[in-house]
Amino acid sequence: MTKPLKIKGTFNGLPPTATKERQTMRQNKFPPSWDEERVQKVIDYYENQTEDEAVAEDEAAFQDESVTLMEVPTELVPIVLELVSKHAKGGDNARPD
């Protein structure tokens, strides 16, 4: 019978970074006001949605005139998110710092 290969700096054959990633994935961290029950409801909703319902939901999003969908260069995303956050808090004339 062959013994498992032991490599210095690994755990069960995984490098330390992979072990940390596995540990991190096991931790359930939710955004404010979210919990496991709410996440499960969202999962159930989308898993039970028919393809026609999904298409209708997507099409409705594009027809909503109160929202604009656009491409934003990745490097500008943090600035855009900051502006949206300030606007949501009532700072309509908010400008990035």
C-alpha positions as CSV (number, residue, x, y, z in Angstrom):
1,M,0.0,0.0,0.0
2,T,1.4,3.4,-1.0
3,K,1.6,6.2,1.6
4,P,0.1,9.6,0.6
5,L,2.7,12.1,-0.7
6,K,3.6,14.7,1.9
7,I,4.8,18.0,0.6
8,K,6.1,20.6,3.0
9,G,3.8,23.6,3.3
10,T,0.7,21.8,2.2
11,F,-2.4,20.5,3.9
12,N,-4.0,17.4,2.4
13,G,-2.0,18.1,-0.7
14,L,-3.4,21.6,-1.1
15,P,-1.1,24.6,-1.0
16,P,-1.7,27.0,1.9
17,T,-3.6,29.5,-0.3
18,A,-6.1,26.9,-1.5
19,T,-6.7,25.9,2.1
20,K,-7.4,29.5,3.1
21,E,-9.8,29.8,0.2
22,R,-11.7,26.7,1.3
23,Q,-11.9,28.0,4.8
24,T,-13.1,31.4,3.6
25,M,-15.8,29.8,1.4
26,R,-17.2,28.0,4.4
27,Q,-17.8,31.2,6.3
28,N,-21.3,32.6,5.6
29,K,-20.9,36.4,5.5
30,F,-24.0,38.3,4.3
31,P,-24.5,41.9,3.4
32,P,-26.4,44.1,5.9
33,S,-30.0,43.0,6.2
34,W,-29.3,39.7,4.6
35,D,-29.3,36.3,6.3
36,E,-29.3,32.7,5.3
37,E,-33.1,32.5,5.0
38,R,-33.2,35.5,2.6
39,V,-30.4,34.0,0.5
40,Q,-32.2,30.7,0.3
41,K,-35.4,32.4,-0.8
42,V,-33.6,34.0,-3.7
43,I,-32.0,30.7,-4.6
44,D,-35.4,29.0,-4.5
45,Y,-36.9,31.8,-6.6
46,Y,-34.4,31.5,-9.4
47,E,-34.1,27.7,-9.3
48,N,-37.9,27.4,-9.7
49,Q,-38.2,30.0,-12.4
50,T,-39.1,28.8,-15.9
51,E,-37.0,30.0,-18.9
52,D,-40.0,32.0,-20.1
53,E,-40.3,33.7,-16.7
54,A,-36.6,34.5,-16.7
55,V,-36.7,36.1,-20.2
56,A,-39.8,38.1,-19.3
57,E,-38.0,39.4,-16.1
58,D,-34.9,40.4,-18.2
59,E,-37.0,42.1,-20.8
60,A,-39.0,44.0,-18.1
61,A,-35.7,45.3,-16.7
62,F,-34.7,46.8,-20.0
63,Q,-38.1,48.5,-20.3
64,D,-37.9,50.2,-16.9
65,E,-37.4,53.9,-17.8
66,S,-36.4,54.8,-14.2
67,V,-33.1,52.8,-14.6
68,T,-30.3,53.1,-17.1
69,L,-28.1,50.1,-18.0
70,M,-24.6,51.0,-19.3
71,E,-21.1,49.7,-19.6
72,V,-18.6,51.3,-17.2
73,P,-14.9,50.9,-17.5
74,T,-13.7,48.6,-14.6
75,E,-11.4,51.3,-13.2
76,L,-14.4,53.7,-12.8
77,V,-16.7,51.2,-11.0
78,P,-15.6,52.3,-7.5
79,I,-16.3,56.0,-8.3
80,V,-19.7,55.1,-9.9
81,L,-20.6,53.0,-6.8
82,E,-19.7,55.9,-4.5
83,L,-21.9,58.3,-6.5
84,V,-24.8,55.9,-6.4
85,S,-24.4,55.4,-2.7
86,K,-24.3,59.2,-2.1
87,H,-27.3,59.7,-4.3
88,A,-29.2,56.9,-2.4
89,K,-28.4,58.7,0.9
90,G,-30.0,61.9,-0.5
91,G,-26.9,63.6,-1.9
92,D,-28.3,64.3,-5.3
93,N,-25.6,66.7,-6.2
94,A,-22.8,64.4,-4.9
95,R,-19.5,64.5,-6.7
96,P,-16.6,62.1,-6.2
97,D,-13.8,63.3,-3.9
